[in-house]
Amino acid sequence: MQKPALTLITCLFGLSLAGCAGFKGAPDNESTLDTEQTEAQTKTTGKPETGTDRPIEYAEFEPEVLYLLLAGEIAAQRGRYDVVLVNYLQAAKQSRDVGVIKRTLRIAQSLNADNAQSQLARLWLDVDPENLEAHRVLAIQAVKQNNLEAALGHMETIMDLGGDADFDSLAAMAGNLPVEKQQELLALYLQLEQRHPDNPELQFSIALLMKVTGDPQQALAQLEPLLEQNPNFQPALVLKGDLLYEVGQKTEALAHLQRNTRRFPDNRQMGTLYGRMLIGEDELRLAQDEFRRLVAQFPDVPGLRLSHALVALENDETALAEAELTRLIEQGHHTDEAHYYLGRIADQSDRTEQAIGYYQNVESGNYYFPALARASELKAENGDLDGALADIQTLREGNPEQAENFWLLEVNLLIDNDRQSQALARANAALEAHPDNIQLRYARAMQLDSSGRFQDAEEDLRHILETEPDNAVALNALGYIITTRSNRYDEARALIEQALAQDPENPAILDSMGWVLFKQGDSERALDYLTRAWEAYPDPEVAAHLGEVLWQTGDQSQARMIWEQGLESDPEHPILQETIERVTGEPAR
């Protein structure tokens, strides 16, 4: 007596899946949880399971199963998706109906319920041992559990059943695995290849794994016979270009990709790799041509349009860059990056108000704080430093999770605008709230040093080094302060040598090393370090140091030339002016 009543109730609710219309022919509006079901079915079988091309099949269920399904649908309408999954999972186990199992699996996938997915996939295989989708689900779950052997077992079964085993997808995911698991997966793939020696996807996946495990030369060797047998296997052609570049054969890599992007113009991955390699080799005009081709080929891929815009910007084609960036904003793609670079274009063109507007439209992401910093600087240059500071303080109060970054922005803005005492006061307040922030403590150390409180500055820098003993910036700053504020040259040199070991090409550290050697009387070695620093970074302070050492070693004409170059970049630089006047006895200019 209950069965007809429950069936009627189900039909009245419009829940055709729960007994009136069978799961195998469900209509599209069955529930919001059934997302992308048709798409998934199309990928599995080659055609949608829903539609007018096949008749609706009706299913009969026991009353208990119908009740569970009805309760699940009502829970879905109320947003209780945990209850939905529990009811559907129980209904699937009781009914063992493929339609219920499939729908429940969709729900579990939408909720990222891994345990439920495993249960349902095993149940599905119990009902239909050759079902490809169930094997795929179990393969994915096995990978998540680091059970690689089980994952490959399911993938091999998919291959044996004539499906796409996605060996390459698993190989690509291996970069996120621990090293020992990467090696284990490679060994399993090699074993699998012995059983299936003629499978191109498997051979390609082994090459990809060899790249992931840090053996690009062996990966190239693995690809050669594959491409001899399958010269049009595009994933292998892309990987070969990547590997050639990685092993240093950059000319060969570019030639290979140029040739094959013309053979396969529809291969977006290949074209994008080629364009990025051209950028890496500073072939910006060719890179722009390639990204222009890709944008024409794939006009709805926003990442390509952004790359095209940025390369155009590097090539000083600002009108083209502006047009592409504006289009991205109009389409709602990469809006933060687009606003940031439009701000830079306006900034460089002295359209200050427009630049500020663009910068202020950057709302999140990696460009947020650089944009806010530059907008604040521009406001200050326009005479509204207090307004810029007030904006930063308001943002800090409204975003307490980012408070440290806003404090640092405020302190640096005050320093750049010669509000030294105010900057020090704000740094003190910031460190009271965030005593472990390295950047804030370093900023305060520099303020303390410039205000003559050398011992306090040294204390802050040593505090940083207690937390980060290999911090090259702090090591160099402390070594330089000790060099310029005392005669503890051996101690200073030891600190600077530690910094140099961490960052051997840093011009600031090279300058410090040259200066401490000069103070110790080793002018010849000092010149070597200071010359390297000047060539890498022609800064007025480096000019002051290099010029003084040149003067003291008898090369006064070269010293004057270096000083002149330093004054050209900053005629009022205090250290450079003091050095020239002290060493020559003459005014700087």
C-alpha positions as CSV (number, residue, x, y, z in Angstrom):
1,M,0.0,0.0,0.0
2,Q,2.9,2.4,0.6
3,K,4.6,2.1,-2.7
4,P,2.0,3.8,-4.9
5,A,1.6,6.6,-2.4
6,L,5.3,7.3,-2.2
7,T,5.5,7.2,-6.0
8,L,2.7,9.7,-6.3
9,I,4.3,12.1,-3.7
10,T,7.6,11.9,-5.6
11,C,5.9,12.7,-8.9
12,L,4.1,15.7,-7.3
13,F,7.4,17.1,-6.1
14,G,8.7,16.9,-9.6
15,L,11.5,14.5,-8.5
16,S,11.4,12.3,-11.5
17,L,14.7,10.7,-10.5
18,A,13.2,9.2,-7.4
19,G,11.0,6.6,-9.0
20,C,8.7,8.2,-11.6
21,A,11.3,8.7,-14.3
22,G,14.3,6.4,-14.1
23,F,17.8,7.7,-13.6
24,K,18.9,6.7,-17.0
25,G,16.8,9.3,-18.7
26,A,16.6,12.1,-16.1
27,P,15.5,15.6,-17.2
28,D,17.9,18.4,-16.9
29,N,16.3,20.3,-14.0
30,E,16.4,17.4,-11.5
31,S,18.5,19.2,-8.9
32,T,21.2,21.8,-8.5
33,L,23.6,19.1,-7.2
34,D,23.5,17.3,-10.5
35,T,26.1,19.7,-12.1
36,E,27.8,18.9,-15.3
37,Q,26.3,15.4,-15.4
38,T,25.6,15.5,-19.1
39,E,29.1,16.7,-19.8
40,A,30.7,13.9,-17.8
41,Q,28.5,11.4,-19.5
42,T,29.5,12.7,-22.9
43,K,33.2,12.3,-22.0
44,T,32.6,8.7,-20.9
45,T,30.3,7.3,-23.6
46,G,30.8,9.7,-26.5
47,K,27.2,11.1,-26.3
48,P,25.0,12.6,-23.7
49,E,22.9,10.2,-21.7
50,T,20.1,12.6,-21.4
51,G,18.1,13.7,-24.5
52,T,15.5,12.8,-27.0
53,D,17.7,10.3,-28.8
54,R,16.7,7.5,-26.3
55,P,13.4,6.8,-24.5
56,I,13.0,7.4,-20.8
57,E,13.5,4.2,-18.8
58,Y,11.5,3.8,-15.6
59,A,12.7,2.2,-12.5
60,E,10.9,0.6,-9.6
61,F,12.3,1.0,-6.1
62,E,11.4,-0.3,-2.7
63,P,9.6,2.2,-0.4
64,E,12.6,2.6,1.8
65,V,14.8,3.6,-1.1
66,L,12.1,6.1,-2.4
67,Y,11.9,7.6,1.0
68,L,15.7,8.1,1.2
69,L,15.7,9.7,-2.2
70,L,12.8,12.0,-1.4
71,A,14.4,13.0,1.9
72,G,17.6,13.7,0.1
73,E,16.0,16.0,-2.5
74,I,14.2,18.0,0.2
75,A,17.5,18.3,2.1
76,A,19.0,19.7,-1.1
77,Q,16.3,22.3,-1.4
78,R,17.2,23.4,2.1
79,G,21.0,23.5,1.5
80,R,21.7,20.5,3.7
81,Y,24.1,18.7,1.3
82,D,25.6,16.6,4.0
83,V,22.2,15.0,4.6
84,V,21.7,14.7,0.8
85,L,24.8,12.6,0.5
86,V,24.0,10.4,3.5
87,N,20.6,9.6,2.1
88,Y,21.7,9.0,-1.4
89,L,24.6,6.9,-0.4
90,Q,22.3,4.6,1.6
91,A,19.8,4.5,-1.3
92,A,22.6,3.5,-3.7
93,K,23.7,0.7,-1.5
94,Q,20.2,-0.6,-0.9
95,S,19.0,-0.3,-4.5
96,R,22.3,-1.1,-6.3
97,D,20.7,0.8,-9.2
98,V,23.3,2.2,-11.7
99,G,21.3,5.5,-12.0
100,V,21.2,6.1,-8.3
101,I,24.9,5.2,-8.0
102,K,25.8,7.6,-10.8
103,R,23.8,10.5,-9.3
104,T,25.2,9.9,-5.8
105,L,28.7,9.8,-7.2
106,R,28.1,13.3,-8.8
107,I,26.9,14.6,-5.4
108,A,30.0,13.1,-3.7
109,Q,32.3,14.7,-6.3
110,S,30.7,18.1,-5.9
111,L,31.2,17.8,-2.1
112,N,34.8,16.5,-2.5
113,A,33.7,13.5,-0.4
114,D,36.6,11.1,-1.2
115,N,35.5,8.2,1.0
116,A,32.0,8.2,-0.4
117,Q,33.4,8.3,-4.0
118,S,35.5,5.3,-3.2
119,Q,32.5,3.4,-1.8
120,L,30.3,4.3,-4.8
121,A,32.9,3.4,-7.4
122,R,33.5,0.0,-5.8
123,L,29.7,-0.5,-5.7
124,W,29.4,0.4,-9.3
125,L,32.1,-2.1,-10.3
126,D,30.3,-4.7,-8.3
127,V,27.3,-4.1,-10.4
128,D,29.2,-3.4,-13.7
129,P,32.8,-4.7,-13.5
130,E,33.8,-3.1,-16.8
131,N,32.7,0.4,-16.1
132,L,35.4,2.9,-17.1
133,E,34.2,5.8,-15.0
134,A,34.2,3.7,-11.8
135,H,37.8,2.6,-12.5
136,R,38.8,6.3,-13.1
137,V,37.3,7.4,-9.8
138,L,39.1,4.6,-8.0
139,A,42.4,5.5,-9.7
140,I,42.1,9.1,-8.6
141,Q,41.3,8.1,-5.1
142,A,44.2,5.7,-5.0
143,V,46.5,8.6,-6.0
144,K,45.2,10.8,-3.3
145,Q,46.0,8.0,-0.8
146,N,49.5,7.6,-2.3
147,N,48.6,4.0,-3.4
148,L,50.2,4.3,-6.8
149,E,50.2,0.6,-7.5
150,A,46.4,0.4,-7.1
151,A,46.0,3.6,-9.2
152,L,48.0,2.1,-12.1
153,G,46.1,-1.2,-11.8
154,H,42.8,0.7,-12.4
155,M,44.4,2.7,-15.3
156,E,45.7,-0.5,-16.9
157,T,42.3,-2.0,-16.7
158,I,40.8,1.1,-18.4
159,M,43.4,0.7,-21.1
160,D,42.6,-3.0,-21.5
161,L,38.9,-2.2,-21.8
162,G,39.7,0.2,-24.7
163,G,39.4,3.5,-22.8
164,D,41.8,6.4,-22.3
165,A,43.8,5.6,-19.2
166,D,45.2,9.2,-18.7
167,F,48.7,8.0,-17.9
168,D,50.0,11.4,-18.8
169,S,47.7,13.1,-16.4
170,L,49.0,11.0,-13.5
171,A,52.6,11.6,-14.6
172,A,52.0,15.4,-14.7
173,M,50.6,15.3,-11.2
174,A,53.8,13.6,-10.0
175,G,55.4,16.9,-9.4
176,N,53.3,17.3,-6.3
177,L,54.4,13.9,-4.9
178,P,57.4,13.3,-2.5
179,V,60.6,12.3,-4.3
180,E,60.4,8.7,-3.2
181,K,56.8,8.4,-4.6
182,Q,57.9,9.9,-7.9
183,Q,60.6,7.2,-8.2
184,E,58.1,4.6,-7.2
185,L,55.7,5.8,-9.9
186,L,58.4,5.8,-12.5
187,A,59.3,2.2,-11.6
188,L,55.7,1.2,-11.9
189,Y,55.4,2.8,-15.3
190,L,58.5,1.1,-16.5
191,Q,57.0,-2.3,-15.4
192,L,53.8,-1.4,-17.1
193,E,55.6,-0.6,-20.3
194,Q,57.1,-4.1,-20.4
195,R,53.5,-5.5,-20.6
196,H,52.4,-2.8,-23.1
197,P,55.5,-2.0,-25.1
198,D,53.6,-0.3,-28.0
199,N,51.6,2.2,-26.1
200,P,52.6,5.8,-27.1
201,E,50.9,7.5,-24.3
202,L,52.6,5.3,-21.8
203,Q,56.0,5.9,-23.4
204,F,55.4,9.7,-23.4
205,S,54.3,9.5,-19.7
206,I,57.6,7.8,-18.8
207,A,59.5,10.6,-20.5
208,L,57.4,13.1,-18.6
209,L,58.1,11.4,-15.3
210,M,61.9,11.3,-16.1
211,K,61.7,15.1,-16.5
212,V,59.8,15.4,-13.2
213,T,62.4,13.3,-11.4
214,G,65.2,15.5,-12.6
215,D,66.6,13.5,-15.5
216,P,65.9,15.5,-18.7
217,Q,68.6,13.9,-20.8
218,Q,67.1,10.4,-20.2
219,A,63.7,11.8,-20.9
220,L,65.0,13.1,-24.3
221,A,66.4,9.6,-25.0
222,Q,63.0,8.1,-24.1
223,L,61.2,10.4,-26.6
224,E,63.4,9.7,-29.6
225,P,62.1,6.2,-30.5
226,L,58.6,7.4,-29.7
227,L,58.8,10.3,-32.2
228,E,60.4,8.1,-34.8
229,Q,57.4,5.9,-34.7
230,N,54.9,8.7,-34.1
231,P,56.3,11.9,-35.7
232,N,53.0,13.7,-35.3
233,F,52.5,12.9,-31.6
234,Q,52.0,16.5,-30.4
235,P,52.4,16.1,-26.6
236,A,55.8,14.5,-27.2
237,L,56.8,17.3,-29.6
238,V,55.9,19.9,-26.9
239,L,57.8,17.9,-24.2
240,K,60.9,17.6,-26.5
241,G,61.0,21.4,-26.9
242,D,60.8,21.9,-23.2
243,L,63.5,19.3,-22.5
244,L,65.9,20.7,-25.1
245,Y,65.6,24.1,-23.4
246,E,66.1,22.6,-20.0
247,V,69.3,20.9,-20.9
248,G,70.7,24.1,-22.4
249,Q,70.1,23.4,-26.1
250,K,68.2,26.6,-26.4
251,T,68.8,27.3,-30.1
252,E,67.7,23.7,-31.0
253,A,64.6,24.1,-28.7
254,L,63.5,27.4,-30.4
255,A,64.1,25.9,-33.9
256,H,62.1,22.8,-33.0
257,L,59.2,24.7,-31.6
258,Q,59.1,27.2,-34.4
259,R,59.0,24.4,-36.9
260,N,56.3,22.5,-35.1
261,T,54.1,25.5,-34.2
262,R,53.8,26.0,-38.0
263,R,53.0,22.3,-38.5
264,F,50.4,22.3,-35.7
265,P,49.0,25.9,-35.5
266,D,46.1,24.7,-33.4
267,N,48.3,23.4,-30.6
268,R,47.9,26.2,-28.0
269,Q,50.3,24.6,-25.5
270,M,53.1,24.4,-28.0
271,G,52.6,28.0,-29.2
272,T,52.5,29.3,-25.6
273,L,55.7,27.5,-24.7
274,Y,57.4,28.8,-27.8
275,G,56.3,32.4,-27.0
276,R,57.5,32.1,-23.4
277,M,60.9,30.7,-24.5
278,L,61.3,33.7,-26.9
279,I,60.7,36.0,-23.9
280,G,63.2,34.1,-21.9
281,E,65.8,34.6,-24.6
282,D,64.9,38.3,-24.9
283,E,63.5,37.8,-28.4
284,L,60.7,40.2,-27.6
285,R,59.7,41.1,-31.2
286,L,59.4,37.4,-32.2
287,A,57.5,36.7,-28.9
288,Q,55.0,39.5,-29.7
289,D,54.5,38.0,-33.2
290,E,53.9,34.6,-31.7
291,F,51.4,35.8,-29.1
292,R,49.6,37.9,-31.8
293,R,49.2,34.7,-33.8
294,L,47.9,32.8,-30.7
295,V,45.4,35.6,-29.9
296,A,44.1,35.5,-33.4
297,Q,43.9,31.7,-33.2
298,F,42.3,31.6,-29.7
299,P,40.6,34.9,-29.2
300,D,38.7,33.7,-26.1
301,V,41.7,32.7,-24.1
302,P,42.4,35.7,-21.8
303,G,45.9,34.5,-20.7
304,L,47.2,34.8,-24.2
305,R,45.8,38.3,-24.6
306,L,47.5,39.3,-21.3
307,S,50.8,37.9,-22.5
308,H,50.4,39.7,-25.9
309,A,49.8,43.0,-24.0
310,L,52.8,42.6,-21.7
311,V,55.2,41.8,-24.5
312,A,53.8,44.7,-26.5
313,L,54.5,46.9,-23.5
314,E,58.1,45.6,-23.3
315,N,58.4,46.5,-27.0
316,D,57.2,50.1,-26.3
317,E,54.0,49.5,-28.2
318,T,51.9,51.2,-25.5
319,A,48.8,51.8,-27.7
320,L,48.5,48.1,-28.5
321,A,49.2,47.2,-24.9
322,E,46.5,49.6,-23.7
323,A,44.0,48.3,-26.2
324,E,44.6,44.7,-25.1
325,L,44.5,45.5,-21.4
326,T,41.4,47.5,-21.8
327,R,39.7,44.7,-23.6
328,L,40.6,42.3,-20.8
329,I,38.9,44.6,-18.3
330,E,35.8,44.9,-20.5
331,Q,35.6,41.1,-20.6
332,G,36.2,40.7,-16.9
333,H,39.5,38.8,-17.2
334,H,42.8,39.4,-15.4
335,T,41.4,42.7,-14.2
336,D,43.9,43.3,-11.4
337,E,46.9,42.7,-13.7
338,A,45.3,44.8,-16.4
339,H,44.6,47.7,-14.1
340,Y,48.1,47.6,-12.7
341,Y,49.8,47.7,-16.1
342,L,47.4,50.4,-17.4
343,G,48.4,52.3,-14.3
344,R,52.1,51.9,-15.2
345,I,51.4,53.1,-18.7
346,A,49.6,56.2,-17.5
347,D,52.2,56.8,-14.8
348,Q,55.1,56.7,-17.4
349,S,53.1,59.2,-19.5
350,D,52.7,61.6,-16.6
351,R,48.9,61.1,-16.6
352,T,49.0,61.1,-12.8
353,E,45.3,61.2,-11.9
354,Q,44.5,58.4,-14.4
355,A,47.4,56.3,-13.1
356,I,46.1,56.7,-9.5
357,G,42.7,55.6,-10.6
358,Y,44.0,52.5,-12.4
359,Y,46.2,51.6,-9.4
360,Q,43.3,52.0,-7.0
361,N,41.2,49.6,-9.1
362,V,43.6,46.8,-8.3
363,E,41.7,44.9,-5.7
364,S,43.7,41.7,-4.8
365,G,46.5,39.4,-5.8
366,N,50.2,40.0,-6.3
367,Y,49.8,43.4,-7.7
368,Y,47.7,44.9,-4.9
369,F,50.4,46.2,-2.6
370,P,52.7,47.4,-5.4
371,A,49.7,49.3,-6.9
372,L,48.7,50.8,-3.6
373,A,52.3,51.8,-2.9
374,R,52.6,53.6,-6.2
375,A,49.2,55.3,-5.9
376,S,50.2,56.5,-2.4
377,E,53.5,57.9,-3.8
378,L,51.8,59.7,-6.6
379,K,49.3,61.2,-4.1
380,A,52.2,62.4,-2.0
381,E,54.0,63.9,-5.0
382,N,50.7,65.8,-5.7
383,G,50.9,67.3,-2.2
384,D,48.4,64.9,-0.6
385,L,50.7,62.8,1.6
386,D,48.3,63.0,4.6
387,G,45.5,61.8,2.4
388,A,47.6,58.9,1.2
389,L,48.5,58.0,4.8
390,A,44.8,58.2,5.8
391,D,43.8,55.8,3.0
392,I,46.5,53.3,4.1
393,Q,45.3,53.5,7.8
394,T,41.7,53.0,6.8
395,L,42.6,50.0,4.7
396,R,44.7,48.6,7.6
397,E,41.8,48.9,10.0
398,G,39.4,47.2,7.5
399,N,41.8,44.4,6.7
400,P,43.4,43.3,10.0
401,E,44.8,40.1,8.4
402,Q,47.0,42.2,6.2
403,A,47.9,44.8,8.8
404,E,51.6,44.1,8.7
405,N,51.8,44.9,5.0
406,F,49.9,48.2,5.5
407,W,52.1,49.2,8.4
408,L,55.2,48.6,6.2
409,L,53.7,50.6,3.3
410,E,53.0,53.5,5.7
411,V,56.5,53.5,7.2
412,N,58.2,53.3,3.7
413,L,56.0,56.2,2.4
414,L,57.0,58.3,5.4
415,I,60.7,57.5,4.8
416,D,60.5,58.3,1.1
417,N,58.9,61.7,2.0
418,D,61.6,62.6,4.6
419,R,59.2,62.3,7.5
420,Q,61.9,60.5,9.5
421,S,60.8,61.1,13.0
422,Q,57.2,60.2,12.1
423,A,58.4,57.1,10.2
424,L,60.3,56.0,13.3
425,A,57.3,56.5,15.5
426,R,55.1,54.5,13.2
427,A,57.7,51.7,13.0
428,N,57.7,51.6,16.8
429,A,53.9,51.3,16.9
430,A,53.9,48.7,14.1
431,L,56.5,46.5,16.0
432,E,54.5,46.8,19.2
433,A,51.6,45.1,17.4
434,H,53.8,42.8,15.2
435,P,57.2,42.2,17.0
436,D,58.2,39.3,14.8
437,N,57.9,41.1,11.4
438,I,61.3,41.1,9.8
439,Q,60.7,43.8,7.3
440,L,59.3,46.2,9.8
441,R,62.2,45.6,12.1
442,Y,64.7,46.1,9.2
443,A,62.9,49.4,8.2
444,R,63.2,50.6,11.8
445,A,66.9,49.7,12.0
446,M,67.6,51.8,8.9
447,Q,65.7,54.7,10.5
448,L,67.6,54.3,13.8
449,D,70.9,54.3,11.9
450,S,70.1,57.4,9.9
451,S,69.0,59.3,13.0
452,G,72.3,58.5,14.8
453,R,71.1,55.7,17.0
454,F,73.7,53.2,15.8
455,Q,73.6,50.9,18.8
456,D,69.8,50.6,18.6
457,A,70.0,49.9,14.9
458,E,72.6,47.2,15.6
459,E,70.3,45.7,18.2
460,D,67.4,45.4,15.7
461,L,69.6,43.8,13.1
462,R,70.9,41.3,15.6
463,H,67.3,40.5,16.6
464,I,66.6,39.7,12.9
465,L,69.7,37.5,12.7
466,E,68.6,35.5,15.8
467,T,65.5,34.5,13.8
468,E,67.1,34.3,10.4
469,P,70.9,33.8,10.7
470,D,71.4,33.6,7.0
471,N,69.5,36.7,6.1
472,A,71.9,38.3,3.6
473,V,70.3,41.7,3.7
474,A,70.5,42.0,7.5
475,L,74.1,40.5,7.6
476,N,75.2,43.1,5.0
477,A,73.4,46.0,6.7
478,L,74.9,45.1,10.1
479,G,78.4,44.7,8.6
480,Y,78.2,48.0,6.8
481,I,76.9,49.9,9.8
482,I,79.8,48.5,11.9
483,T,82.2,49.5,9.2
484,T,81.0,53.1,8.9
485,R,80.3,53.7,12.6
486,S,83.2,52.0,14.3
487,N,86.6,50.5,13.8
488,R,85.5,46.9,14.4
489,Y,86.5,46.0,10.9
490,D,87.3,42.3,11.4
491,E,83.8,41.8,12.9
492,A,82.2,43.8,10.1
493,R,84.1,41.9,7.4
494,A,83.0,38.5,8.8
495,L,79.4,39.6,8.6
496,I,79.7,40.9,5.1
497,E,81.5,37.7,4.0
498,Q,78.6,35.7,5.3
499,A,76.2,37.9,3.3
500,L,78.3,37.5,0.2
501,A,78.3,33.7,0.6
502,Q,74.5,33.9,0.5
503,D,74.2,36.3,-2.4
504,P,77.6,36.6,-4.2
505,E,76.5,38.9,-7.0
506,N,74.5,41.4,-5.0
507,P,76.0,44.9,-5.8
508,A,75.1,46.3,-2.3
509,I,77.1,43.5,-0.7
510,L,80.0,43.9,-3.2
511,D,80.1,47.6,-2.3
512,S,80.2,46.8,1.5
513,M,83.0,44.2,1.0
514,G,85.0,46.7,-1.0
515,W,84.6,49.4,1.6
516,V,85.5,47.3,4.6
517,L,88.6,46.0,2.7
518,F,89.6,49.6,2.0
519,K,89.2,50.4,5.7
520,Q,91.5,47.5,6.4
521,G,94.1,48.8,4.0
522,D,93.6,46.3,1.2
523,S,93.0,48.9,-1.6
524,E,93.8,46.5,-4.5
525,R,91.1,44.0,-3.5
526,A,88.8,46.8,-2.5
527,L,88.9,48.2,-6.1
528,D,88.0,44.8,-7.5
529,Y,84.8,44.5,-5.4
530,L,83.9,48.2,-5.8
531,T,84.4,48.1,-9.6
532,R,82.1,45.0,-9.8
533,A,79.5,46.8,-7.7
534,W,79.6,49.9,-9.9
535,E,79.3,47.9,-13.1
536,A,76.3,46.1,-11.8
537,Y,74.6,49.1,-10.1
538,P,76.0,52.6,-10.8
539,D,74.6,54.1,-7.5
540,P,75.9,57.5,-6.2
541,E,77.0,55.8,-2.9
542,V,79.0,53.2,-4.8
543,A,80.5,56.1,-6.8
544,A,81.6,57.8,-3.6
545,H,83.4,54.7,-2.4
546,L,84.9,53.7,-5.7
547,G,86.0,57.3,-6.4
548,E,87.7,57.6,-3.0
549,V,89.7,54.4,-3.4
550,L,90.7,55.4,-6.9
551,W,91.8,58.8,-5.6
552,Q,93.8,57.3,-2.8
553,T,95.5,54.9,-5.1
554,G,96.6,57.7,-7.5
555,D,94.0,57.5,-10.3
556,Q,92.5,60.9,-9.6
557,S,91.2,61.5,-13.2
558,Q,89.3,58.2,-13.1
559,A,88.0,59.1,-9.6
560,R,86.6,62.4,-10.9
561,M,85.0,60.7,-13.8
562,I,83.2,58.2,-11.5
563,W,82.1,61.0,-9.2
564,E,80.7,63.0,-12.1
565,Q,78.7,60.1,-13.3
566,G,77.3,59.7,-9.8
567,L,76.4,63.3,-9.6
568,E,74.6,63.1,-12.9
569,S,72.1,60.6,-11.4
570,D,71.8,62.5,-8.1
571,P,73.4,65.9,-7.8
572,E,72.4,66.4,-4.2
573,H,73.4,62.9,-2.9
574,P,74.8,63.7,0.6
575,I,77.3,60.9,0.9
576,L,78.8,61.6,-2.5
577,Q,79.0,65.3,-1.9
578,E,80.7,64.8,1.5
579,T,83.2,62.4,0.0
580,I,84.2,64.7,-2.9
581,E,84.6,67.7,-0.6
582,R,86.5,65.8,2.1
583,V,88.9,64.0,-0.3
584,T,89.6,66.9,-2.8
585,G,89.1,69.9,-0.5
586,E,86.8,71.3,-3.2
587,P,83.1,71.8,-3.5
588,A,81.3,68.9,-5.2
589,R,80.3,71.1,-8.1
